[in-house]
Amino acid sequence: MKMQTLALGFLAAAAIGGLAWVFIYPLLSGEKKAENRRASVAKPEPAARQVDRNQRSRREQVEGTLKELESRRAREKKIALTTRLTQAGLNWSTQKFMIVSGVLAVIAFAVTMVLGGGPLGATGLAIAAGFGLPRWGLSYLKNRREKKFLKALPDAVDVIVRGIKAGLPLFESIKVVAADSPEPLKGEFLAIIETQAIGMPLSDACARLFERMPLPEANFFGIVVAIQQKSGGNLSEALGNLSKVLRDRKKMAEKIQAMSMEAKASAAIIGSLPPIVMLLVYLSTPEYISLLWTHSTGQLMLLGCLIWMSIGILVMKKMINFDF
């Protein structure tokens, strides 16, 4: 009995020692790590993993370029008056713009005083004519110029793609576009050529296009050129994809405009009804409605109506304005 107990104890100790030798000793001695290192050195890295690593590195470069461009745009939120004049396509100086604004303010003040509007009304119209009207004109010219630019940009990108596929450098393809395109696209690409001719890199010259033409499409063009200049790649394929994106955005904008025409017509009718009714009542019974501007209470009511009508028009405009 005693011999059997000793034999079982010996066998259990041998089993435990064998298991420890097999599983624990390699971890403590470092043999497992050495085998892993030898296996990693001896076993070549798969080609798919190398391709994935290269793609990841290229993706990181593209993301870094995009972040750099976005940070540059964030630092340029405040637009100077000279830049706004350039975006509107005017060759005016800041002093000329200020002089024109002052002349408009003086004319509005004088005309209002001659018509008997009073000092308060003349001052309000002078501020509107001298401060609001010139800036509204700049916004109108800027929007009209941007529409012409967007209309011609996809065709210009297609010309650049065909030139690159034919073997021309990017700079020469841009020269072809600048020679044959309509305004304002011609002037903007001539500015790129002139900027690059004085020593600025082509990627930076294309990126500055967004400063003169603050459109997402112009920003896309600058980003594509900047990424290709820094990371390499097939420029014709990238610009071809950009041309497709530009045309799709143009189709989407036209579709949105067609779908929102009913809402715009409704907003125009609703907004024009009060002044039309007011004019018709004045033509039929002027003494009935003249209390609105001859009596103090009527003037207060008229001012409140103008404020509420302006708020309603702005709300309707915001509802039918689609950003994409």
HUWO-V521145 format. One record per helix or strand of 2 or more residues. SS is the DSSP state (helix for helix, strand for strand). FROM is the first residue (numbers start at 0). LEN is the number of residues. If there is no record, write none. Layout:
SS;FROM;LEN
SS;FROM;LEN
This chain:
helix;1;22
helix;24;5
helix;30;12
helix;46;29
helix;80;7
helix;93;21
helix;117;48
helix;169;11
helix;184;13
helix;201;6
helix;208;4
helix;215;16
helix;234;25
helix;260;24
helix;285;4
helix;290;4
helix;295;24
